[in-house]
Amino acid sequence: MEPTLEVAEAGSGPAVVLSHGTLLDHEMYAPQVAGLSEAYRVLAYTSRAGSPACWTEEHTLDDLVDDCLRVADAAGVNRFVLGGMSVGGFMALEAALKYPDRIAGLLLIGTMANAFTTEEKARYAELLEPMNRMELIQPDFVAAFEPVIFGPESIADNRELVERWTAKWRARPSRTVWCEYRSWIDRVDRRDRLGEIQIPTLVIHGEQDGGIPLERAQELAGGIPGARLLPVPGSGHIVTEEQPDLVTRGIRAFLDALPRW
């Protein structure tokens, strides 16, 4: 099924397409849509993983690549800078390897090229395999997943941000997060193919990321020719909202330095 995807669009000029992470949606990019749209056409979209019409259906990273290209095609965009956070970053790497001619630049946010280790798979399985049911997401899961998405400073000092997202989680069937998890837990390790990516790349990563450690981002940036790493202090996994000004400035500087596309 090809779902209708919600897109938040603003601005005009060269296009930037933004894809979100697990249990999130296009609203995680609201600061960047606002901050970049004075110079760029920004399209932040909610993939099928976050779309109620099909959020309890299993999907793959290839499905998410297809979603991304459909968003660009529907907007009449042939070539664009692609930004992806977490699973959105997994998708962006696949898109860059399969469709390099369409991508003018990469923003890899809170993500990695590694496959998950046996230990990581076991830890995620304990938390997420029981979620394959239609019961609404329960408070114990929300409490366990908070430190995966938010850094300790946000959990302590930015409760408005945390509670805005956790309220959304509690309104979703548990199976929605199980379907998202199944799309990425067995992903292929792409570290041996990073050298093939000849696309300007900025890697952005929270220094307090509880989902993917900073060392994975350092390895990712080191594997892509010419890639730069922007570590984000005081932030966990959702850097776009935990440190929005710093992230938006970093993206703007990266975009402004690219040849026009």
N, C-alpha and C positions, 0 to 999 in steps of 0.2 A: 504494500500500500504506500502511496505517496501522500503523506499528510500535508495539510495546509499549515505552513509554519509562520509564526508571528515574527514580524520584523520591525525593529525600531530604527528608523532612518532619519538622518538629518544632514544638511549641508550639501555642497556641490563640489565638483572637482574630482581628482583621482580617488578611486574607491578603496575603502578599507572594510573588510568583512570580518566580523568577530563572532567566535563560537565559544560557548560556555562549558563549565565543568559539571560533574555529577551533583544532582540535587539542586542545581542552580538553573538560571534562565537568562534571557538577554538583559534583564535588569541589572545584572552584575557589572555591566558595562555602561550604566547610565552616566557616570562622571566622564568617561571617555567620549561617548556620543556627544555630550554637551561641549566638552573641551576641545575636541578635534574638528568639529563640524564647521568652524569658521574658515577652514582651509581645505577640508576634505569631505568627500561624500562617505559617511559612515553608516554601515548597515550591521547592526547587532541583531542576531536572530536566535530564536529558541528552536533547537533541533527537535527531532521526533522524541528524543529522550525526555524532553520536558513538556511535550505537547499532550494535553489531556486526551485528544482523539486517539492516540496510540501509545500512551506512556506505559501501558501494561503489556505491550507486545515486545517480544525479544527482537533485538536488532544487533548489527555488527558495526565495526568501524567503517567498513565499506559502505554501509547504509548511510553513515554520518557524512562520509565524503560526498556521496550522492546528494544528500540534503544541502550541503554547502554549495555545490555547483548549481543546484536548482535555484537557490536563493540568488546567486550571482546572475544566472541566466534570466530569471524572471525580472531582474532589475536592469537588464540590458548591459550588464558588465562583463566584458571579456577578460580583462586582466586586472588584478587587484592585489593589494597587500592582505594577507590572511593572518589573522590572530586567533590563537586557540589557547584556552586555559585548561589544564589537567587533561581530561579525556578529549577536550577540544584540541589540545596540543598533540595528543596521539593521532587524532584525525588529520591535523595539519601536516604532520610529518608524512603520513600516507599520501595525502594530496600532493605534497611537494615532490615526492618520488614518482607519482603516477602522472601528474599534470604540471610539470615544471614551467611550461610555456605560459600558463595562465596566472602564475603567481609572481608578482613583482617584488615581494618582500615577505618575510616571516616574522611574526611576533609569537614566540613560544613562552607561555606564561604558566608558571607553576606546574611544569611537566617534565618529561624525561624521555630518553630513547630506550632505556633498559626494559627488558622483560621483568616481571615481578619474580622475586626469589621464592623458593619453596616456603621459607618462613613467612614471607609477606602474604603469600597465597593462603597459608593456614590461618593467619591472623584475620585476614579479610573474610575467609570462609566462616569462621566462628561468629563474626558479627553479621554477615550478610546472607549466608545461605538460609538462615531461618526466615528471611524476609519474603520468601516466595509464597505470599498469601495476600488476600485482598483486604485484610484488616488494615485500618489506618495506622500509619507510623506512630509508634508509642513513645512515651517520654523516656524510657530507658535507652532506646536507640538514639533519640535526639541527644541525650546527655553523652553517650559514647561517641557520637559523630561530631559534636561541637569542636573538640580539639583537633580533629582532622581538617576541618575547614577554616577555623579561626585561630589566630595566634593568641598567646596568653594575655597580651596587652589588650586586645579587643574583647576577649572574654571578661576581663576584669573591668575595663573602662569604657567600652562601647557597646553597652547592652542593647541599645536601640538597633544597631546593625545586626547583632546576633539574634535578637528576638524577632526582627522582621523576617529573617530567613527561616528560623526554626518554626515560626507560625505556618509558613508555607509547607514545611516538611510534614507537620502534623496533619495537614489537610490532604495529604497524598496517600494512596494505598501503598502498603509495604512493598508490593510487587514492583512498583515503579523503580525503586532503588535497586532491587534485585536484578531487574532487566538491564539497568545501566551497568551494574557491576559485572554481569555476564558478558557485556560487550567488550570489556577491557582487561579482565583478569588474566586471560590467556594470550594476551597480545604478543606478537613476535618481537624479539629484540632487534632494534634497528641501529645499534651502535656501529655495526660493520658496514652500514650503508650511508652513514652521515657524510662521508667524503664526497658522495655523489651530488650532494645538494650545493648547487652553485647559485644560490639565491641569497641576497643580503638578509641577515638574520639578527634579531635582537632577542636574547633570552632574558626573561624577567622572572625573578624568584624571591619569595619572602624568606628572610633569614631565619624566621621562626616557623617555617612551614612544617606542620605536623603530619601532612599526607605524603609528601615527597621531599626528602632531605636536600638541602642546598648542594651537597656534593654531586647529586645526580644532574643538577643544572650546570654545574661547572664542567662535568664530563660532556654534557650535551653541547655546550658552547665550544668546548675544546675540539669537538669532533667535526663541526661544520666549518668549512673554510671561511675565515674572515668574520665569524660570528662574534658578537659582543655580549657580555653578561652584565645585567643590571641587578645587583643584589638590593633587596628592599628591606631596610631595617625596620623593626617594630611591626612586622607583618607576618601573618601566617599564609595560608593557601590562597585566600581570596584577596590578593594584593590590590586589585582594581578598586576595591572599596575600603580596604583597611588603610591604604596609603594612596588615595586617589590622585592627589596633586603631583606627587613624585612620579607615579606611574604615567600619568598623562603627559607630564613634561618630558619624560624619557622617550615615550612613543613619538611625541611631536618632533623632538630633535632627530630621531631616527628617520621619520618620514620626510622631514625637510631636507635631509642629506641624500635621499634617493634620487636617481634620475627620474624625470616625470614618466608616468606610465599611463 
